[in-house]
């Protein structure tokens, strides 16, 4: 009997040690001790105020403050990797990024390759024309027009799907400022952009643009990680986000950039 107990005890010890062992060689994001040294590479689109942009050599904006606050709350470190929006998901798939926060809309298409956190902002697409342009009020008015969109975005996808049906030419840009300028200069007739981004750009600059019609959809933003690879990190980000919402820090960040 005694011997049996001893053997059982040894068996339990071996199991416990084995469990500890696997933890040490586990994936990034497992275990707090490991997270302290782990630096997550975060893809951002720095042409996207008020969510992310550069000011005096620093990255700033709603997304930047949010992910910094989440990392602080959940005790992990981050390193920002700025790039064109269209390159972010491919860079994640190539193993060059761990996280993406880029005013990125949660879509079923993207969910095939990334996992999203809970939504953190409600945006939605809108049409934007040069000030004084009266011929475009809705999607139907785009027939025969030149429509600008940004590569890899929900706006570009929306336009691609409608281009043939309505009959317009689609021109795609790498970043939002270049697209805004193209319409302001009168090259393209209209652009498709996220409502809060273009509304902010119009108030902050001298861009000769105006928003027309209703929002075209109800896109919501989420933070992304590569699908199925970072469950622990995803949980932490959701927890951090919930904590920021509960503490009032989330509202503080939003109000710092948008006084709606
Ligand atoms: N919200 C849009 C998308 O997810 C645009 C994002 C962006 O341009 N940074 O496609």
Boltz pocket constraint, residues with backbone or C-beta under 6 A from the ligand:
constraints:
  - pocket:
      binder: B
      contacts: [[A, 45], [A, 48], [A, 85], [A, 102], [A, 103], [A, 104], [A, 105], [A, 106], [A, 123], [A, 150], [A, 152], [A, 153], [A, 154], [A, 155], [A, 194], [A, 219]]
      max_distance: 6.0
